[in-house]
Amino acid sequence: MDSLQNILGAKDFSPPDEITAVKNYIKRRYGSDCSVRLERDALIVAVPNSALAGTLRLEQQELIENCQLKKRLVIRIGRYTSTTF
């Protein structure tokens, strides 16, 4: 039986490329931080204000193409926490 140390030692804890791509896109284009959370079939993006969320919703297709997203994209308004990627 494997020990917990061996199991966790082999696990890759780095965020997926899609998450990094979305965060970099928003930071570079709008100069704003965001949080991105990966759920089963969706990327949940939380931004700090409604103006940015509205802009992202209008440009959602461009964001999907530029970041080469395969999962559904959900944009939310609200606080972002450090527990997400």
DSSP file (Angstrom, degrees, kcal/mol; ACC not computed):
  #  RESIDUE AA STRUCTURE BP1 BP2  ACC     N-H-->O    O-->H-N    N-H-->O    O-->H-N    TCO  KAPPA ALPHA  PHI   PSI    X-CA   Y-CA   Z-CA
    1    1 A M              0   0    0      0, 0.0     2,-0.2     0, 0.0     0, 0.0   0.000 360.0 360.0 360.0 135.5    0.0    0.0    0.0
    2    2 A D        -     0   0    0      1,-0.1     2,-0.1     2,-0.0     0, 0.0  -0.478 360.0-123.6 -75.7 144.9    1.3    3.4   -0.9
    3    3 A S     >  -     0   0    0     -2,-0.2     4,-2.1     1,-0.1     3,-0.2  -0.465  23.2-111.6 -82.4 161.9    1.9    6.0    1.8
    4    4 A L  H  > S+     0   0    0      1,-0.2     4,-2.7     2,-0.2     5,-0.3   0.860 118.2  57.3 -60.6 -36.2    0.2    9.4    1.7
    5    5 A Q  H  > S+     0   0    0      1,-0.2     4,-1.9     2,-0.2    -1,-0.2   0.895 107.5  47.0 -63.4 -40.7    3.6   11.0    1.2
    6    6 A N  H  > S+     0   0    0      2,-0.2     4,-1.2    -3,-0.2    -2,-0.2   0.897 113.4  48.6 -68.1 -40.2    4.2    8.9   -1.9
    7    7 A I  H  X S+     0   0    0     -4,-2.1     4,-0.5     1,-0.2     3,-0.4   0.950 117.1  40.2 -65.0 -49.5    0.8    9.6   -3.3
    8    8 A L  H >< S+     0   0    0     -4,-2.7     3,-0.5     1,-0.2    -1,-0.2   0.802 109.5  61.0 -71.7 -28.2    1.0   13.4   -2.8
    9    9 A G  H 3< S+     0   0    0     -4,-1.9    -1,-0.2    -5,-0.3    -2,-0.2   0.808 106.3  46.7 -66.8 -29.0    4.6   13.5   -3.9
   10   10 A A  H 3< S+     0   0    0     -4,-1.2     2,-0.2    -3,-0.4    -1,-0.2   0.569  92.6 100.5 -89.0  -9.7    3.6   12.2   -7.3
   11   11 A K    <<  -     0   0    0     -3,-0.5     2,-0.7    -4,-0.5    -3,-0.0  -0.557  69.7-134.8 -81.7 139.4    0.7   14.6   -7.7
   12   12 A D        -     0   0    0     -2,-0.2    -2,-0.1     1,-0.1    -3,-0.1  -0.845  20.7-177.9 -94.1 115.0    1.1   17.8   -9.8
   13   13 A F        +     0   0    0     -2,-0.7    -1,-0.1     2,-0.0    -2,-0.0   0.303  42.1 117.5 -97.1   8.4   -0.3   20.8   -8.0
   14   14 A S  S    S-     0   0    0      1,-0.1     3,-0.1     0, 0.0    -2,-0.1  -0.505  73.8-103.0 -75.6 145.8    0.3   23.4  -10.7
   15   15 A P        -     0   0    0      0, 0.0    -1,-0.1     0, 0.0    -2,-0.0  -0.335  43.4 -95.9 -67.4 149.6   -2.8   25.0  -12.2
   16   16 A P     >  -     0   0    0      0, 0.0     4,-1.7     0, 0.0     3,-0.5  -0.212  33.2-110.6 -61.3 156.7   -3.9   23.8  -15.6
   17   17 A D  H  > S+     0   0    0      1,-0.2     4,-2.5     2,-0.2     5,-0.2   0.828 115.6  60.4 -59.6 -34.8   -2.8   25.8  -18.6
   18   18 A E  H  > S+     0   0    0      2,-0.2     4,-2.2     1,-0.2    -1,-0.2   0.897 104.4  49.3 -61.9 -40.6   -6.3   27.1  -19.3
   19   19 A I  H  > S+     0   0    0     -3,-0.5     4,-2.4     1,-0.2     5,-0.2   0.935 112.6  46.7 -64.8 -46.7   -6.5   28.8  -15.9
   20   20 A T  H  X S+     0   0    0     -4,-1.7     4,-2.5     1,-0.2     5,-0.2   0.895 111.4  52.4 -62.5 -40.2   -3.1   30.5  -16.4
   21   21 A A  H  X S+     0   0    0     -4,-2.5     4,-2.3     2,-0.2    -1,-0.2   0.915 110.9  46.3 -63.5 -43.7   -4.1   31.6  -19.9
   22   22 A V  H  X S+     0   0    0     -4,-2.2     4,-2.4     2,-0.2     5,-0.2   0.931 113.5  48.3 -66.3 -45.3   -7.3   33.2  -18.7
   23   23 A K  H  X S+     0   0    0     -4,-2.4     4,-2.2     1,-0.2    -2,-0.2   0.915 114.0  46.6 -61.9 -42.9   -5.7   35.0  -15.7
   24   24 A N  H  X S+     0   0    0     -4,-2.5     4,-2.8    -5,-0.2     5,-0.3   0.884 110.9  52.9 -66.5 -38.5   -2.9   36.3  -18.0
   25   25 A Y  H  X S+     0   0    0     -4,-2.3     4,-2.6    -5,-0.2     5,-0.3   0.937 113.1  42.7 -61.7 -48.0   -5.3   37.5  -20.6
   26   26 A I  H  X>S+     0   0    0     -4,-2.4     4,-2.2     2,-0.2     6,-0.9   0.897 116.4  48.1 -67.9 -40.2   -7.4   39.5  -18.1
   27   27 A K  H  X5S+     0   0    0     -4,-2.2     4,-1.2    -5,-0.2    -2,-0.2   0.925 117.1  41.9 -65.2 -44.9   -4.3   40.9  -16.4
   28   28 A R  H  <5S+     0   0    0     -4,-2.8    -2,-0.2    -5,-0.2    -1,-0.2   0.916 122.7  37.0 -70.5 -44.0   -2.6   41.9  -19.7
   29   29 A R  H  <5S+     0   0    0     -4,-2.6    -3,-0.2    -5,-0.3    -2,-0.2   0.866 135.2  17.1 -80.7 -36.7   -5.7   43.3  -21.4
   30   30 A Y  H  <5S-     0   0    0     -4,-2.2    -3,-0.2    -5,-0.3    -2,-0.2   0.491  90.4-127.1-117.9  -6.4   -7.6   45.0  -18.5
   31   31 A G     << +     0   0    0     -4,-1.2     2,-0.4    -5,-0.6    -4,-0.2   0.815  68.2 123.8  65.4  30.5   -5.0   45.3  -15.8
   32   32 A S        -     0   0    0     -6,-0.9    -1,-0.2    20,-0.0    -2,-0.2  -0.935  59.0-126.1-126.9 146.6   -7.2   43.6  -13.3
   33   33 A D        +     0   0    0     -2,-0.4     2,-0.3    -3,-0.1    -9,-0.0  -0.528  32.4 171.7 -83.0 156.6   -6.8   40.6  -11.1
   34   34 A C        -     0   0    0     -2,-0.2     2,-0.4    13,-0.1    13,-0.2  -0.950  27.7-123.4-151.7 168.9   -9.3   37.7  -11.1
   35   35 A S  E     -A   46   0A   0     11,-2.1    11,-2.8    -2,-0.3     2,-0.5  -0.959  18.6-161.4-119.5 145.6   -9.7   34.3   -9.8
   36   36 A V  E     -A   45   0A   0     -2,-0.4    49,-0.9     9,-0.2     2,-0.4  -0.991   5.6-171.0-128.3 127.6  -10.4   31.2  -11.9
   37   37 A R  E     -A   44   0A   0      7,-2.7     7,-3.3    -2,-0.5     2,-0.6  -0.953  15.1-140.7-120.7 137.1  -11.8   28.0  -10.5
   38   38 A L  E     +A   43   0A   0     -2,-0.4     5,-0.2     5,-0.2     2,-0.2  -0.863  25.5 172.7 -99.9 122.6  -12.0   24.8  -12.4
   39   39 A E        -     0   0    0      3,-2.9     3,-0.3    -2,-0.6     0, 0.0  -0.528  52.4 -70.6-113.7-173.0  -15.1   22.7  -11.9
   40   40 A R  S    S-     0   0    0      1,-0.2     3,-0.0    -2,-0.2    -2,-0.0   0.900 122.6  -4.6 -48.0 -59.2  -16.3   19.6  -13.7
   41   41 A D  S    S+     0   0    0     30,-0.1    31,-1.8    -3,-0.0     2,-0.3   0.126 124.2  63.9-125.6  20.1  -17.1   21.0  -17.1
   42   42 A A  E     - b   0  72A   0     -3,-0.3    -3,-2.9    29,-0.2     2,-0.6  -0.992  62.8-136.2-148.0 150.9  -16.6   24.8  -16.6
   43   43 A L  E     -Ab  38  73A   0     29,-3.1    31,-2.8    -2,-0.3     2,-0.7  -0.951  25.2-153.3-102.1 123.1  -14.1   27.5  -15.8
   44   44 A I  E     -Ab  37  74A   0     -7,-3.3    -7,-2.7    -2,-0.6     2,-0.5  -0.886   9.9-167.5-101.9 115.6  -15.5   29.9  -13.3
   45   45 A V  E     -Ab  36  75A   0     29,-3.3    31,-3.5    -2,-0.7     2,-0.5  -0.910   0.9-165.6-106.5 123.2  -14.0   33.4  -13.6
   46   46 A A  E     -Ab  35  76A   0    -11,-2.8   -11,-2.1    -2,-0.5    31,-0.2  -0.941   7.4-174.9-110.6 125.4  -14.7   35.8  -10.7
   47   47 A V  E     - b   0  77A   0     29,-2.5    31,-2.5    -2,-0.5   -13,-0.1  -0.845  31.2-119.5-118.3 156.0  -13.9   39.5  -11.4
   48   48 A P  S    S+     0   0    0      0, 0.0     2,-0.3     0, 0.0    29,-0.1   0.669  86.4  28.6 -74.4 -17.5  -14.1   42.4   -8.8
   49   49 A N  S  > S-     0   0    0      1,-0.1     4,-1.8    29,-0.1     5,-0.1  -0.961  70.8-120.0-145.6 162.1  -16.7   44.6  -10.6
   50   50 A S  H  > S+     0   0    0     -2,-0.3     4,-2.7     1,-0.2     5,-0.2   0.785 107.3  62.4 -71.7 -28.2  -19.6   44.5  -12.9
   51   51 A A  H  > S+     0   0    0      2,-0.2     4,-2.0     1,-0.2    -1,-0.2   0.940 108.3  42.2 -63.2 -46.0  -18.1   46.7  -15.5
   52   52 A L  H  > S+     0   0    0      2,-0.2     4,-2.7     1,-0.2     5,-0.2   0.899 113.5  52.9 -67.5 -40.0  -15.3   44.2  -16.2
   53   53 A A  H  X S+     0   0    0     -4,-1.8     4,-2.2     1,-0.2    -2,-0.2   0.918 109.9  48.5 -61.5 -43.1  -17.7   41.3  -16.0
   54   54 A G  H  X S+     0   0    0     -4,-2.7     4,-1.9     2,-0.2    -1,-0.2   0.900 111.7  49.1 -63.5 -41.3  -19.9   43.0  -18.6
   55   55 A T  H  X S+     0   0    0     -4,-2.0     4,-1.8     1,-0.2    -2,-0.2   0.918 111.3  49.5 -64.0 -43.8  -17.0   43.7  -20.9
   56   56 A L  H  < S+     0   0    0     -4,-2.7     7,-0.2     1,-0.2    -2,-0.2   0.872 108.7  53.0 -64.3 -36.3  -15.8   40.1  -20.6
   57   57 A R  H >< S+     0   0    0     -4,-2.2     3,-0.9     1,-0.2     4,-0.2   0.882 108.9  49.4 -66.7 -36.7  -19.2   38.8  -21.4
   58   58 A L  H 3< S+     0   0    0     -4,-1.9     3,-0.3     1,-0.2    -1,-0.2   0.850 119.9  37.3 -68.4 -32.9  -19.3   40.9  -24.6
   59   59 A E  T 3X S+     0   0    0     -4,-1.8     4,-2.2     1,-0.2    -1,-0.2   0.051  81.5 119.7-104.9  23.9  -15.9   39.6  -25.6
   60   60 A Q  H <> S+     0   0    0     -3,-0.9     4,-2.4     1,-0.2     5,-0.2   0.887  73.1  50.8 -60.2 -42.6  -16.4   36.1  -24.3
   61   61 A Q  H  > S+     0   0    0     -3,-0.3     4,-2.2    -4,-0.2    -1,-0.2   0.895 110.3  49.9 -64.4 -39.3  -15.9   34.4  -27.7
   62   62 A E  H  > S+     0   0    0      2,-0.2     4,-2.9     1,-0.2     5,-0.2   0.906 110.7  50.1 -64.1 -41.8  -12.7   36.3  -28.3
   63   63 A L  H  X S+     0   0    0     -4,-2.2     4,-2.2    -7,-0.2    -2,-0.2   0.907 110.4  50.2 -62.5 -42.8  -11.4   35.2  -24.8
   64   64 A I  H  X>S+     0   0    0     -4,-2.4     5,-2.0    -5,-0.2     4,-0.6   0.910 114.5  44.1 -62.9 -43.0  -12.3   31.6  -25.6
   65   65 A E  H ><5S+     0   0    0     -4,-2.2     3,-0.5     3,-0.2    -2,-0.2   0.926 114.6  47.7 -69.4 -45.1  -10.5   31.6  -28.9
   66   66 A N  H 3<5S+     0   0    0     -4,-2.9    -2,-0.2     1,-0.2    -1,-0.2   0.861 119.5  38.7 -65.9 -35.5   -7.4   33.4  -27.6
   67   67 A C  H 3<5S-     0   0    0     -4,-2.2    -1,-0.2    -5,-0.2    -2,-0.2   0.454 104.5-130.2 -94.0  -1.6   -7.0   31.2  -24.6
   68   68 A Q  T <<5 -     0   0    0     -4,-0.6     2,-0.3    -3,-0.5    -3,-0.2   0.931  36.8-172.1  52.4  54.1   -8.0   28.0  -26.5
   69   69 A L      < -     0   0    0     -5,-2.0    -1,-0.2    -6,-0.2     4,-0.1  -0.562  25.2-178.4 -81.4 138.8  -10.6   27.0  -23.9
   70   70 A K        +     0   0    0     -2,-0.3     2,-0.2     2,-0.1    -1,-0.1   0.578  64.7  71.5-106.0 -18.6  -12.3   23.6  -24.2
   71   71 A K  S    S-     0   0    0      1,-0.1   -29,-0.2   -29,-0.0     2,-0.1  -0.564  96.2 -87.4 -97.7 162.5  -14.5   24.0  -21.2
   72   72 A R  E     -b   42   0A   0    -31,-1.8   -29,-3.1    -2,-0.2     2,-0.5  -0.414  42.2-135.1 -65.9 142.7  -17.6   26.2  -20.7
   73   73 A L  E     -b   43   0A   0    -31,-0.2     2,-0.5    -2,-0.1   -29,-0.2  -0.904  20.6-174.6-108.0 125.8  -16.7   29.7  -19.5
   74   74 A V  E     -b   44   0A   0    -31,-2.8   -29,-3.3    -2,-0.5     2,-0.5  -0.982   8.2-158.4-120.8 127.6  -18.8   31.3  -16.7
   75   75 A I  E     -b   45   0A   0     -2,-0.5     2,-0.3   -31,-0.2   -29,-0.2  -0.918  15.2-179.9-110.5 127.1  -18.1   34.9  -15.6
   76   76 A R  E     -b   46   0A   0    -31,-3.5   -29,-2.5    -2,-0.5     2,-0.4  -0.889  24.3-131.0-126.2 155.3  -19.2   36.0  -12.2
   77   77 A I  E     +b   47   0A   0     -2,-0.3     2,-0.3   -31,-0.2   -27,-0.1  -0.868  60.3  73.0-101.2 135.1  -19.0   39.3  -10.2
   78   78 A G  S    S-     0   0    0    -31,-2.5    -2,-0.1    -2,-0.4   -29,-0.1  -0.871  80.0 -37.1 151.3 178.4  -17.7   39.1   -6.7
   79   79 A R        -     0   0    0     -2,-0.3     2,-0.4   -31,-0.1   -32,-0.1  -0.348  48.4-143.1 -67.6 146.0  -14.7   38.7   -4.4
   80   80 A Y        -     0   0    0     -2,-0.1     2,-0.2   -34,-0.0    -1,-0.0  -0.895  15.0-149.1-110.0 146.5  -12.1   36.4   -5.4
   81   81 A T    >   -     0   0    0     -2,-0.4     3,-1.0     1,-0.1     0, 0.0  -0.696  23.7-120.6-113.8 163.9  -10.3   34.3   -2.8
   82   82 A S  T 3  S+     0   0    0     -2,-0.2    -1,-0.1     1,-0.2    -2,-0.0   0.528 102.4  77.8 -79.7  -4.6   -6.8   32.9   -2.5
   83   83 A T  T 3  S+     0   0    0      2,-0.0    -1,-0.2     0, 0.0     2,-0.2   0.644  85.6  71.9 -80.0 -13.1   -8.2   29.4   -2.3
   84   84 A T    <         0   0    0     -3,-1.0   -47,-0.2     1,-0.1    -4,-0.0  -0.501 360.0 360.0 -94.3 171.1   -8.7   29.3   -6.0
   85   85 A F              0   0    0    -49,-0.9   -48,-0.1    -2,-0.2    -3,-0.1   0.487 360.0 360.0 -70.5 360.0   -5.9   29.1   -8.6
